[in-house]
Amino acid sequence: MPLQATRNEASTLVDVIDRVLDKGLVINADILVSVAGVELLGIKIRAALASFETAAKYGLEFPSGTNYETAAWKEAQVGREECPQCGKKVLAEELMDEGCPWCGWISAKVKKIRTRIASEIFAE
């Protein structure tokens, strides 16, 4: 059975904005201007729209002059560790149990579990 699009009539602009800020929205664009096969101009654009909490959760960098001493910023950083490979802040539990979602670094704990699982599979 094919998927059917549904529409919630009760959604308002406030609901849409709340969802975008909660989940975040990232736009990447590469613009190239060329004439007769010769690249004259290249522009790379990356824009992110998210709440500070969501941005901090995913390790997005903030503009210079951002006040990192606020209570909200400190609360968003609780339970986060710096990835030893890329330096991004990630939830400590996620970093140790799964690895870094940014660079793919894997903790010794995860390597040990994967090795044990692989040896069990090959032993059968």
N, C-alpha and C positions, 0 to 999 in steps of 0.2 A: 504494500500500500504506500503510495508516494506521500511525502510530507506536505502538509498544507499550511500555508501561512495563516496566522491568526492575528487579530487586532483587538487590543483591549481598549474599549471606548472610554474607560475611566482614566486613562493616562493623561496627564497634563504636562505642560512644559516643565513644571517644577519636578515632576517624577523623572523626566528625561535628564534634566540637569543633575539631579541627585544621583542617578545611575552612572552618568558619565564621570562625575567627580569621585564616586565610590570605586568604580572599576578602572578609570583612567582611559585616555585616548591619546595615541601617538600617531603622528603623521610624518612620514618620511617622503621626501620628494627630491629627485635629481632632475635638474633642468639643464639641457645642453643646447647651445645655439651654434649651429655649424652652417657654413656656406661652401658648396661644392666639395663636401666631404672633409672640410677643414674645421676642426672645433675651434670656435672663437671665444666662447664663454661657457663656463660650467659653474652651476650653483647647486649646492647641497643644502637642503632645508630639513631640519628636524624640529618638530613642535610637539610639546606634550601638554595635555590639559588634564589635570587631576588635582585632587585635594592634596594638601601637604602630607597628610597621613599616608595616602596611597603612594605618593611619590617617594616618601621615605621608605615605605615598605619594599618598593622595588629598586631602591638604591639610586634613584635619579639625582643628578647633581643640581644644586640650587644656585641661583645667581649670587655674585659677590655682594656682600652687605647683608646677607640673610642672618638674622639673629638666632643663633643656635642655643641660646640660654633660656628660651621660653619654656614654660611647663609643658606645653603641647609637644614641642620638639623632643624634650627629654623623655616624655612618656612614649613617644613613637620609637625611641631608640632602646627601650628596655627589652632585654632578652635578645639583643642582636650582637653578633660577633663579626669581626672583620675576616673576610676570606684571605687565607695566607697567600693565595696566588694573585688575585686581582685587586684586593683591598676593599671591595664593596661590602657594605653591611648587610648581613643576612640573618634571619632568625637562627639562633644558636641550634635549636632542635633540628631545623631543616638542614643546616650546614653539616651537622654531625651524622644525621640519619640518611640523608639523600645526596648531599653534595651542593656545590655552588650552582645556582641556576644561571649565573652570568657567564662564567668561564669554563664550567664543567669540572672544576677541581673536585676530587673525591677524597673523603677522609679515610684514615686507616681503618676505622671501624667498618665502613661500607666495603672497603677492599677485602677485609677479612671475611665478611659475610658472603660476598660474591664468590670468593675463592672456595669457601666451604660448600656453597650451593653447587658450584661447578664440579667440585670433586665428588659430591654425592650423585650428581647426574651421570658423570662418567663412570662411577663405580657400579652403576646398575646395568 
